[in-house]
Amino acid sequence: MKPKRYVVLFLILALSSVVTGCAAFREGSISRAGMLTETAMKKHPSIGVQVSGAVILNGKIYQSHPKTTKNWRAQTIRAYEESGLFSQVVESAGDTDLHAEVMIVDRGDPNRFFSFITGLTLYIIPSKATDKFTVKTAISDGDGNILEAFEKSETVTLWQHLFMIVAMPFNWPSSVAKEALYDLNRATISDAYAHGIL
């Protein structure tokens, strides 16, 4: 093989590695909740929100990475603030009318063999991994009495394939996960409102 052909082959391989893509898609069991509305006459309670997280991978439970927990907390707080049902949302168990203890669990199901094959074939052979996000929320009153507990789940599937580069800008994995967590919290808030807790 001539040196020029080596250069061309190298450029083709390098270009292939750059244009690989991955995209994430939601299962769709939780729909995006609409804005909640309340009458202006009702006094909005304040709420303290505490968020913790865990990751389950290959049957083992790990505490979520601090940066991951921070991102999860941001989506949770945003859901409570944008609901329009609270006079104040604080990130602690302070002196508030209500308290929400939120536990987020990410159950990951990667297929390492197929992921390796995908990388080995420069993303020509596809692979997928799933993350099932579960948001468990216990809402209590100012005295610490639990009013009700809620649990919501949504599955996000990550596809890795050469042609996913087309879908990647619209289904960026981290953005899809953020949307799912936001909607899971909004669905919880909607249920709590429907049950007369909020």
C-alpha positions in Angstrom: 0.0 0.0 0.0 1.4 3.4 -1.0 2.0 6.1 1.6 -0.7 8.2 0.1 -3.2 5.5 0.6 -2.2 5.3 4.3 -2.9 9.0 4.7 -6.3 8.7 2.9 -7.3 5.7 5.1 -6.2 7.5 8.3 -8.3 10.6 7.3 -11.3 8.4 6.6 -11.0 6.7 10.0 -10.4 10.1 11.8 -13.5 11.6 10.1 -15.6 8.6 11.0 -14.7 8.9 14.6 -15.7 12.6 14.6 -19.1 12.2 13.0 -20.3 9.5 15.3 -23.4 10.3 17.3 -25.6 9.3 20.2 -29.1 10.5 21.0 -31.4 9.8 23.9 -35.2 9.2 23.8 -37.8 9.1 26.5 -40.2 6.2 27.0 -43.0 8.7 27.3 -44.8 7.4 30.4 -44.7 10.9 32.0 -46.0 13.7 29.8 -44.9 17.3 30.2 -47.2 18.8 32.8 -48.8 22.1 32.0 -48.5 25.1 34.2 -50.5 24.7 37.4 -52.8 27.6 38.2 -54.3 28.6 41.5 -56.9 31.2 42.5 -55.4 34.5 43.7 -57.5 34.2 46.8 -55.7 31.2 48.2 -52.6 31.8 50.3 -49.6 30.0 48.8 -47.5 27.9 51.3 -43.8 28.0 51.5 -41.9 24.7 50.9 -38.5 23.4 51.8 -37.1 20.9 49.3 -34.3 18.4 50.1 -32.9 16.3 47.3 -30.7 13.2 47.5 -29.7 10.8 44.8 -28.5 7.2 44.2 -27.3 5.3 41.2 -27.9 1.6 40.8 -25.5 0.0 38.3 -25.2 -3.8 37.8 -27.2 -4.4 40.9 -24.9 -2.3 43.2 -26.2 0.9 44.8 -23.9 4.0 44.8 -24.5 7.5 46.1 -24.8 9.8 43.1 -21.8 12.1 42.2 -22.1 15.5 43.9 -22.2 17.2 40.4 -25.0 14.9 39.3 -27.0 15.5 42.5 -26.5 19.2 42.0 -28.0 19.0 38.5 -30.9 16.8 39.8 -31.5 19.4 42.6 -31.6 22.2 40.1 -34.3 20.5 38.0 -36.3 19.7 41.1 -36.2 23.2 42.5 -37.1 24.6 39.1 -40.2 22.4 38.9 -41.4 23.6 42.3 -40.6 27.3 41.6 -42.3 27.2 38.2 -45.4 25.5 39.4 -46.7 28.8 40.8 -48.1 27.0 43.9 -45.6 28.2 46.5 -44.8 31.6 48.0 -41.3 30.5 48.6 -39.1 27.5 47.6 -36.0 26.9 49.7 -33.3 24.2 49.4 -33.5 23.1 53.1 -35.7 21.8 55.9 -36.0 25.3 57.4 -39.0 27.0 58.8 -41.5 26.4 56.0 -45.2 25.5 55.8 -44.4 22.3 53.9 -41.4 20.1 53.3 -40.6 17.8 50.4 -38.0 15.1 50.7 -37.0 14.0 47.2 -35.0 10.9 46.5 -33.9 10.4 42.9 -32.7 7.0 41.8 -31.0 6.3 38.4 -31.1 2.6 37.6 -28.6 2.2 34.7 -28.6 -0.8 32.4 -25.6 -0.5 30.1 -24.6 -3.2 27.7 -20.8 -3.1 27.9 -20.2 -5.8 25.2 -22.3 -4.0 22.6 -20.9 -0.6 23.6 -17.4 -2.0 23.0 -18.5 -3.4 19.6 -20.0 0.0 18.7 -16.7 1.7 19.5 -14.7 -1.0 17.7 -16.7 -0.6 14.5 -16.6 3.2 14.7 -20.3 3.4 15.6 -21.4 1.4 12.5 -23.0 -1.3 14.7 -25.4 0.4 17.1 -25.8 -0.2 20.9 -28.1 1.2 23.5 -28.2 1.8 27.2 -31.2 2.6 29.4 -31.6 4.8 32.5 -34.7 4.4 34.6 -35.2 7.5 36.7 -37.4 7.2 39.7 -38.4 10.2 41.8 -39.7 9.3 45.3 -41.2 12.3 47.2 -42.5 12.5 50.7 -44.4 15.7 51.5 -44.8 16.6 55.1 -46.3 19.5 57.0 -44.4 22.1 59.1 -44.4 19.7 62.1 -42.8 16.9 60.1 -46.0 14.8 59.8 -45.9 13.0 56.4 -49.0 14.0 54.4 -48.5 11.7 51.5 -45.7 10.0 49.5 -45.4 9.8 45.7 -43.3 7.8 43.2 -42.9 8.5 39.5 -40.7 6.8 36.9 -39.5 7.5 33.4 -37.0 5.5 31.2 -34.5 7.2 29.0 -32.8 5.2 26.3 -29.4 6.2 24.9 -28.7 5.0 21.3 -25.1 5.1 20.0 -24.9 4.8 16.2 -23.2 6.6 13.3 -26.4 8.0 12.0 -27.6 9.3 15.4 -25.6 12.4 14.6 -28.7 13.6 12.8 -30.9 13.3 15.9 -28.2 14.4 18.4 -28.8 18.1 18.4 -32.5 17.6 19.2 -32.0 14.7 21.6 -28.8 15.5 23.5 -28.6 12.9 26.3 -28.1 15.2 29.2 -30.9 17.6 28.0 -33.3 14.7 27.7 -32.5 13.5 31.2 -33.0 17.0 32.6 -36.4 17.3 30.9 -37.4 13.9 32.3 -36.5 14.8 35.9 -38.2 18.1 35.6 -41.4 16.4 34.3 -41.3 13.7 37.0 -41.2 16.4 39.7 -44.0 18.4 38.0 -46.1 15.2 37.8 -45.6 14.7 41.5 -46.6 18.3 42.2 -49.7 17.9 40.0 -50.7 14.8 42.0 -50.1 16.5 45.3 -52.2 19.4 44.2 -55.0 17.1 42.9 -55.0 15.3 46.3 -55.5 18.6 48.1 -52.1 18.6 49.8 -50.9 21.8 48.2 
